[in-house]
Amino acid sequence: MAGTRKTITLDEKIEKAQEAVEKTKARYDAAVKDLRMLLEKKDAQRKQELLKALESSPRSFDEIMEFLKAEE
């Protein structure tokens, strides 16, 4: 005797697919938020490192600005 098999309707399949998409999008959005936060932290660290390098440099502000504006 064969077991009873439930037939999944097209509407049920669509509903399950929509739920899967919503869950995936929520995970994606959270991952993007985490990535942005990490990139912002890295950028802040690099800016702080640059500021420390400028403060400890023997060059004047004008010399540094001239160097940064110079074209190769």
Backbone atoms as SQL, in Angstrom:
CREATE TABLE atoms (id INTEGER PRIMARY KEY, chain TEXT, resi INTEGER, resn TEXT, atom TEXT, x REAL, y REAL, z REAL);
INSERT INTO atoms VALUES
  (1, 'A', 1, 'MET', 'N', 0.847, -1.165, 0.000),
  (2, 'A', 1, 'MET', 'CA', 0.000, 0.000, 0.000),
  (3, 'A', 1, 'MET', 'C', 0.900, 1.239, 0.000),
  (4, 'A', 2, 'ALA', 'N', 0.663, 2.092, -0.921),
  (5, 'A', 2, 'ALA', 'CA', 1.472, 3.293, -1.049),
  (6, 'A', 2, 'ALA', 'C', 1.006, 4.339, -0.057),
  (7, 'A', 3, 'GLY', 'N', 1.977, 5.101, 0.441),
  (8, 'A', 3, 'GLY', 'CA', 1.643, 6.183, 1.365),
  (9, 'A', 3, 'GLY', 'C', 0.974, 7.314, 0.617),
  (10, 'A', 4, 'THR', 'N', 0.263, 8.111, 1.347),
  (11, 'A', 4, 'THR', 'CA', -0.380, 9.245, 0.690),
  (12, 'A', 4, 'THR', 'C', 0.659, 10.338, 0.475),
  (13, 'A', 5, 'ARG', 'N', 0.582, 10.930, -0.653),
  (14, 'A', 5, 'ARG', 'CA', 1.549, 11.961, -1.024),
  (15, 'A', 5, 'ARG', 'C', 0.797, 13.261, -1.222),
  (16, 'A', 6, 'LYS', 'N', 1.260, 14.287, -0.537),
  (17, 'A', 6, 'LYS', 'CA', 0.593, 15.574, -0.644),
  (18, 'A', 6, 'LYS', 'C', 1.072, 16.279, -1.902),
  (19, 'A', 7, 'THR', 'N', 0.153, 16.747, -2.657),
  (20, 'A', 7, 'THR', 'CA', 0.479, 17.497, -3.858),
  (21, 'A', 7, 'THR', 'C', 0.625, 18.962, -3.467),
  (22, 'A', 8, 'ILE', 'N', 1.777, 19.515, -3.795),
  (23, 'A', 8, 'ILE', 'CA', 2.031, 20.924, -3.486),
  (24, 'A', 8, 'ILE', 'C', 1.541, 21.757, -4.662),
  (25, 'A', 9, 'THR', 'N', 0.690, 22.695, -4.355),
  (26, 'A', 9, 'THR', 'CA', 0.131, 23.528, -5.416),
  (27, 'A', 9, 'THR', 'C', 1.149, 24.575, -5.849),
  (28, 'A', 10, 'LEU', 'N', 0.912, 25.132, -6.983),
  (29, 'A', 10, 'LEU', 'CA', 1.779, 26.179, -7.515),
  (30, 'A', 10, 'LEU', 'C', 1.807, 27.381, -6.578),
  (31, 'A', 11, 'ASP', 'N', 0.660, 27.721, -6.009),
  (32, 'A', 11, 'ASP', 'CA', 0.600, 28.854, -5.080),
  (33, 'A', 11, 'ASP', 'C', 1.458, 28.593, -3.838),
  (34, 'A', 12, 'GLU', 'N', 1.469, 27.365, -3.345),
  (35, 'A', 12, 'GLU', 'CA', 2.291, 27.020, -2.186),
  (36, 'A', 12, 'GLU', 'C', 3.777, 27.113, -2.529),
  (37, 'A', 13, 'LYS', 'N', 4.115, 26.680, -3.729),
  (38, 'A', 13, 'LYS', 'CA', 5.512, 26.771, -4.170),
  (39, 'A', 13, 'LYS', 'C', 5.937, 28.234, -4.280),
  (40, 'A', 14, 'ILE', 'N', 5.050, 29.059, -4.806),
  (41, 'A', 14, 'ILE', 'CA', 5.348, 30.493, -4.933),
  (42, 'A', 14, 'ILE', 'C', 5.536, 31.104, -3.549),
  (43, 'A', 15, 'GLU', 'N', 4.674, 30.752, -2.623),
  (44, 'A', 15, 'GLU', 'CA', 4.771, 31.286, -1.267),
  (45, 'A', 15, 'GLU', 'C', 6.090, 30.883, -0.610),
  (46, 'A', 16, 'LYS', 'N', 6.485, 29.623, -0.776),
  (47, 'A', 16, 'LYS', 'CA', 7.757, 29.161, -0.203),
  (48, 'A', 16, 'LYS', 'C', 8.932, 29.881, -0.845),
  (49, 'A', 17, 'ALA', 'N', 8.859, 30.096, -2.154),
  (50, 'A', 17, 'ALA', 'CA', 9.937, 30.799, -2.852),
  (51, 'A', 17, 'ALA', 'C', 10.033, 32.245, -2.373),
  (52, 'A', 18, 'GLN', 'N', 8.889, 32.885, -2.163),
  (53, 'A', 18, 'GLN', 'CA', 8.885, 34.268, -1.671),
  (54, 'A', 18, 'GLN', 'C', 9.493, 34.342, -0.273),
  (55, 'A', 19, 'GLU', 'N', 9.162, 33.390, 0.579),
  (56, 'A', 19, 'GLU', 'CA', 9.738, 33.362, 1.931),
  (57, 'A', 19, 'GLU', 'C', 11.247, 33.177, 1.873),
  (58, 'A', 20, 'ALA', 'N', 11.704, 32.300, 0.984),
  (59, 'A', 20, 'ALA', 'CA', 13.141, 32.073, 0.848),
  (60, 'A', 20, 'ALA', 'C', 13.848, 33.335, 0.379),
  (61, 'A', 21, 'VAL', 'N', 13.233, 34.049, -0.558),
  (62, 'A', 21, 'VAL', 'CA', 13.817, 35.292, -1.070),
  (63, 'A', 21, 'VAL', 'C', 13.885, 36.330, 0.045),
  (64, 'A', 22, 'GLU', 'N', 12.829, 36.442, 0.830),
  (65, 'A', 22, 'GLU', 'CA', 12.805, 37.420, 1.921),
  (66, 'A', 22, 'GLU', 'C', 13.883, 37.116, 2.960),
  (67, 'A', 23, 'LYS', 'N', 14.066, 35.852, 3.292),
  (68, 'A', 23, 'LYS', 'CA', 15.097, 35.465, 4.262),
  (69, 'A', 23, 'LYS', 'C', 16.486, 35.749, 3.697),
  (70, 'A', 24, 'THR', 'N', 16.673, 35.422, 2.431),
  (71, 'A', 24, 'THR', 'CA', 17.965, 35.657, 1.796),
  (72, 'A', 24, 'THR', 'C', 18.265, 37.153, 1.729),
  (73, 'A', 25, 'LYS', 'N', 17.252, 37.949, 1.394),
  (74, 'A', 25, 'LYS', 'CA', 17.450, 39.400, 1.321),
  (75, 'A', 25, 'LYS', 'C', 17.796, 39.967, 2.690),
  (76, 'A', 26, 'ALA', 'N', 17.157, 39.468, 3.734),
  (77, 'A', 26, 'ALA', 'CA', 17.452, 39.953, 5.086),
  (78, 'A', 26, 'ALA', 'C', 18.898, 39.636, 5.449),
  (79, 'A', 27, 'ARG', 'N', 19.362, 38.436, 5.110),
  (80, 'A', 27, 'ARG', 'CA', 20.765, 38.080, 5.387),
  (81, 'A', 27, 'ARG', 'C', 21.710, 38.934, 4.554),
  (82, 'A', 28, 'TYR', 'N', 21.357, 39.172, 3.297),
  (83, 'A', 28, 'TYR', 'CA', 22.163, 40.017, 2.414),
  (84, 'A', 28, 'TYR', 'C', 22.262, 41.435, 2.977),
  (85, 'A', 29, 'ASP', 'N', 21.115, 42.006, 3.370),
  (86, 'A', 29, 'ASP', 'CA', 21.100, 43.368, 3.917),
  (87, 'A', 29, 'ASP', 'C', 21.961, 43.464, 5.175),
  (88, 'A', 30, 'ALA', 'N', 21.895, 42.457, 6.030),
  (89, 'A', 30, 'ALA', 'CA', 22.709, 42.457, 7.248),
  (90, 'A', 30, 'ALA', 'C', 24.196, 42.370, 6.897),
  (91, 'A', 31, 'ALA', 'N', 24.528, 41.548, 5.908),
  (92, 'A', 31, 'ALA', 'CA', 25.927, 41.409, 5.492),
  (93, 'A', 31, 'ALA', 'C', 26.443, 42.713, 4.894),
  (94, 'A', 32, 'VAL', 'N', 25.627, 43.384, 4.104),
  (95, 'A', 32, 'VAL', 'CA', 26.026, 44.672, 3.510),
  (96, 'A', 32, 'VAL', 'C', 26.240, 45.709, 4.599),
  (97, 'A', 33, 'LYS', 'N', 25.362, 45.711, 5.588),
  (98, 'A', 33, 'LYS', 'CA', 25.498, 46.657, 6.702),
  (99, 'A', 33, 'LYS', 'C', 26.809, 46.406, 7.456),
  (100, 'A', 34, 'ASP', 'N', 27.112, 45.139, 7.714),
  (101, 'A', 34, 'ASP', 'CA', 28.360, 44.795, 8.396),
  (102, 'A', 34, 'ASP', 'C', 29.568, 45.216, 7.567),
  (103, 'A', 35, 'LEU', 'N', 29.508, 44.960, 6.265),
  (104, 'A', 35, 'LEU', 'CA', 30.615, 45.332, 5.379),
  (105, 'A', 35, 'LEU', 'C', 30.832, 46.841, 5.389),
  (106, 'A', 36, 'ARG', 'N', 29.771, 47.595, 5.291),
  (107, 'A', 36, 'ARG', 'CA', 29.898, 49.069, 5.307),
  (108, 'A', 36, 'ARG', 'C', 30.516, 49.552, 6.612),
  (109, 'A', 37, 'MET', 'N', 30.073, 48.963, 7.718),
  (110, 'A', 37, 'MET', 'CA', 30.612, 49.357, 9.014),
  (111, 'A', 37, 'MET', 'C', 32.110, 49.055, 9.089),
  (112, 'A', 38, 'LEU', 'N', 32.512, 47.887, 8.612),
  (113, 'A', 38, 'LEU', 'CA', 33.928, 47.523, 8.643),
  (114, 'A', 38, 'LEU', 'C', 34.755, 48.432, 7.734),
  (115, 'A', 39, 'LEU', 'N', 34.226, 48.756, 6.565),
  (116, 'A', 39, 'LEU', 'CA', 34.941, 49.649, 5.654),
  (117, 'A', 39, 'LEU', 'C', 35.080, 51.048, 6.249),
  (118, 'A', 40, 'GLU', 'N', 34.051, 51.509, 6.939),
  (119, 'A', 40, 'GLU', 'CA', 34.125, 52.817, 7.595),
  (120, 'A', 40, 'GLU', 'C', 35.169, 52.810, 8.707),
  (121, 'A', 41, 'LYS', 'N', 35.245, 51.714, 9.462),
  (122, 'A', 41, 'LYS', 'CA', 36.256, 51.607, 10.520),
  (123, 'A', 41, 'LYS', 'C', 37.655, 51.607, 9.927),
  (124, 'A', 42, 'LYS', 'N', 37.837, 50.869, 8.830),
  (125, 'A', 42, 'LYS', 'CA', 39.145, 50.825, 8.185),
  (126, 'A', 42, 'LYS', 'C', 39.531, 52.209, 7.673),
  (127, 'A', 43, 'ASP', 'N', 38.571, 52.909, 7.078),
  (128, 'A', 43, 'ASP', 'CA', 38.830, 54.252, 6.572),
  (129, 'A', 43, 'ASP', 'C', 39.224, 55.191, 7.710),
  (130, 'A', 44, 'ALA', 'N', 38.553, 55.095, 8.842),
  (131, 'A', 44, 'ALA', 'CA', 38.879, 55.934, 9.994),
  (132, 'A', 44, 'ALA', 'C', 40.283, 55.620, 10.510),
  (133, 'A', 45, 'GLN', 'N', 40.637, 54.340, 10.527),
  (134, 'A', 45, 'GLN', 'CA', 41.978, 53.953, 10.971),
  (135, 'A', 45, 'GLN', 'C', 43.039, 54.512, 10.030),
  (136, 'A', 46, 'ARG', 'N', 42.782, 54.441, 8.726),
  (137, 'A', 46, 'ARG', 'CA', 43.747, 54.943, 7.745),
  (138, 'A', 46, 'ARG', 'C', 43.899, 56.456, 7.865),
  (139, 'A', 47, 'LYS', 'N', 42.795, 57.152, 8.100),
  (140, 'A', 47, 'LYS', 'CA', 42.863, 58.603, 8.277),
  (141, 'A', 47, 'LYS', 'C', 43.666, 58.952, 9.524),
  (142, 'A', 48, 'GLN', 'N', 43.460, 58.187, 10.587),
  (143, 'A', 48, 'GLN', 'CA', 44.204, 58.428, 11.823),
  (144, 'A', 48, 'GLN', 'C', 45.696, 58.168, 11.599),
  (145, 'A', 49, 'GLU', 'N', 46.007, 57.115, 10.864),
  (146, 'A', 49, 'GLU', 'CA', 47.408, 56.786, 10.562),
  (147, 'A', 49, 'GLU', 'C', 48.052, 57.890, 9.723),
  (148, 'A', 50, 'LEU', 'N', 47.311, 58.396, 8.762),
  (149, 'A', 50, 'LEU', 'CA', 47.816, 59.481, 7.919),
  (150, 'A', 50, 'LEU', 'C', 48.051, 60.743, 8.748),
  (151, 'A', 51, 'LEU', 'N', 47.130, 61.043, 9.626),
  (152, 'A', 51, 'LEU', 'CA', 47.281, 62.221, 10.479),
  (153, 'A', 51, 'LEU', 'C', 48.518, 62.103, 11.363),
  (154, 'A', 52, 'LYS', 'N', 48.749, 60.930, 11.938),
  (155, 'A', 52, 'LYS', 'CA', 49.931, 60.719, 12.769),
  (156, 'A', 52, 'LYS', 'C', 51.212, 60.886, 11.941),
  (157, 'A', 53, 'ALA', 'N', 51.188, 60.374, 10.709),
  (158, 'A', 53, 'ALA', 'CA', 52.361, 60.504, 9.841),
  (159, 'A', 53, 'ALA', 'C', 52.623, 61.975, 9.513),
  (160, 'A', 54, 'LEU', 'N', 51.566, 62.722, 9.276),
  (161, 'A', 54, 'LEU', 'CA', 51.726, 64.143, 8.978),
  (162, 'A', 54, 'LEU', 'C', 52.265, 64.906, 10.185),
  (163, 'A', 55, 'GLU', 'N', 51.765, 64.555, 11.359),
  (164, 'A', 55, 'GLU', 'CA', 52.210, 65.241, 12.575),
  (165, 'A', 55, 'GLU', 'C', 53.678, 64.964, 12.884),
  (166, 'A', 56, 'SER', 'N', 54.134, 63.771, 12.549),
  (167, 'A', 56, 'SER', 'CA', 55.524, 63.425, 12.863),
  (168, 'A', 56, 'SER', 'C', 56.486, 63.742, 11.721),
  (169, 'A', 57, 'SER', 'N', 55.962, 64.246, 10.625),
  (170, 'A', 57, 'SER', 'CA', 56.803, 64.554, 9.467),
  (171, 'A', 57, 'SER', 'C', 57.606, 65.829, 9.708),
  (172, 'A', 58, 'PRO', 'N', 58.848, 65.846, 9.230),
  (173, 'A', 58, 'PRO', 'CA', 59.642, 67.073, 9.345),
  (174, 'A', 58, 'PRO', 'C', 59.244, 68.120, 8.296),
  (175, 'A', 59, 'ARG', 'N', 58.399, 67.746, 7.360),
  (176, 'A', 59, 'ARG', 'CA', 57.970, 68.661, 6.299),
  (177, 'A', 59, 'ARG', 'C', 56.907, 69.633, 6.814),
  (178, 'A', 60, 'SER', 'N', 56.873, 70.797, 6.190),
  (179, 'A', 60, 'SER', 'CA', 55.864, 71.793, 6.557),
  (180, 'A', 60, 'SER', 'C', 54.538, 71.443, 5.872),
  (181, 'A', 61, 'PHE', 'N', 53.493, 72.074, 6.323),
  (182, 'A', 61, 'PHE', 'CA', 52.179, 71.880, 5.723),
  (183, 'A', 61, 'PHE', 'C', 52.219, 72.212, 4.236),
  (184, 'A', 62, 'ASP', 'N', 52.846, 73.339, 3.901),
  (185, 'A', 62, 'ASP', 'CA', 52.919, 73.757, 2.500),
  (186, 'A', 62, 'ASP', 'C', 53.692, 72.757, 1.648),
  (187, 'A', 63, 'GLU', 'N', 54.777, 72.193, 2.186),
  (188, 'A', 63, 'GLU', 'CA', 55.546, 71.197, 1.436),
  (189, 'A', 63, 'GLU', 'C', 54.708, 69.937, 1.182),
  (190, 'A', 64, 'ILE', 'N', 53.980, 69.537, 2.179),
  (191, 'A', 64, 'ILE', 'CA', 53.143, 68.343, 2.028),
  (192, 'A', 64, 'ILE', 'C', 52.035, 68.595, 1.011),
  (193, 'A', 65, 'MET', 'N', 51.394, 69.753, 1.073),
  (194, 'A', 65, 'MET', 'CA', 50.329, 70.077, 0.140),
  (195, 'A', 65, 'MET', 'C', 50.888, 70.172, -1.278),
  (196, 'A', 66, 'GLU', 'N', 52.039, 70.747, -1.426),
  (197, 'A', 66, 'GLU', 'CA', 52.656, 70.851, -2.745),
  (198, 'A', 66, 'GLU', 'C', 52.945, 69.463, -3.310),
  (199, 'A', 67, 'PHE', 'N', 53.450, 68.583, -2.466),
  (200, 'A', 67, 'PHE', 'CA', 53.731, 67.214, -2.900),
  (201, 'A', 67, 'PHE', 'C', 52.439, 66.505, -3.326),
  (202, 'A', 68, 'LEU', 'N', 51.381, 66.662, -2.543),
  (203, 'A', 68, 'LEU', 'CA', 50.114, 65.977, -2.858),
  (204, 'A', 68, 'LEU', 'C', 49.472, 66.501, -4.128),
  (205, 'A', 69, 'LYS', 'N', 49.682, 67.790, -4.414),
  (206, 'A', 69, 'LYS', 'CA', 49.088, 68.387, -5.612),
  (207, 'A', 69, 'LYS', 'C', 49.938, 68.196, -6.860),
  (208, 'A', 70, 'ALA', 'N', 51.187, 67.794, -6.689),
  (209, 'A', 70, 'ALA', 'CA', 52.102, 67.667, -7.817),
  (210, 'A', 70, 'ALA', 'C', 51.661, 66.545, -8.735),
  (211, 'A', 71, 'GLU', 'N', 51.794, 66.809, -10.031),
  (212, 'A', 71, 'GLU', 'CA', 51.505, 65.787, -11.029),
  (213, 'A', 71, 'GLU', 'C', 52.807, 65.129, -11.443),
  (214, 'A', 72, 'GLU', 'N', 52.730, 63.906, -11.795),
  (215, 'A', 72, 'GLU', 'CA', 53.930, 63.151, -12.184),
  (216, 'A', 72, 'GLU', 'C', 54.485, 63.667, -13.478);
